[in-house]
Amino acid sequence: MEINCPQCIKEFETSEIQISVRRAGYFRRKSDSKRVQRYRCNRCQKNFSSATFRDEYRQKKRQVNFHIARDWVSGVSLRRVAKNYHLSRRTVARKLEFLGKKYYRDFLEENKIHGKASIVVFDDMETFEHTKCKPLSITLAVEYKTRRILGFEVSQMPAKGRLAKIAIKKYGFRRDMRAQGRQRLFSQLQDLVLPDALFQSDENPFYPRDLRRAFPQATHQAFKGQRGSIVGQGELKKIRWDPLFSLNHTCAMFRANVNRLFRKTWCTTKVPENLSHHLAIYAYFHNKYLIARQVKRT
């Protein structure tokens, strides 16, 4: 790894230049007692260290980041994480944003390592923001058989059924952004899916139109929706053979491992961006650890 001066890079507005640096001792980091190398730039005579280039730069509780992320994808709530690790709720909220962005980048890089998918299963999963009168849609795409998560998007949607009139009266008109969310998802999948791939979903009438815009050469296969297996598990279907099993099983794992997606929980999403951060953490752990064997076999 080539060490470059961050101050000179910022001054010249490019990272292609190479400024000579020299070692300038080391220090023991207080948070984890690790030895960190310190450098000095020969041009500007300013000091920096190898920790300057890390994402966790200036974090005092970096040693618990992985453990916190692992708890969040194991059904533990944010408040319980704060209590278990003796952190404030504000610190935990900041770590959710930081780890969500970090693991989302790792999630995208990990997906690029594997070959392009030839069969993709996608559908929408519903949750809500603060109250059921403000529902959210999670558009999810997975690879057939391996259940590798290829992408996801969170979009707002209006309330349906008996809650529609109550929601409009209490919170006003709510735009339906699901079509825009599907378009963003399909644009992200263009680097991960073959142009002539087979897409499978239920019989939602809006899916073919949105899919055709991003994948004009792809084939779309729709299946009739089926009844849920038991109460509380709407994703798993009460049939012998489920053609959308790869997606439905992945959605069921989301429900079982992400606390804010439990069927019966008092942990709800207050900000949709935090839901996206939480899903990014789970998507990375899902592909990296939970289904690693299935992905390697293919």
Summary of the structure (lengths in Angstrom):
residues: 298
radius of gyration: 22.7
end to end distance: 32.7
largest distance: 70.3
contacts: 867
relative contact order: 0.13
helix: 42%
strand: 22%
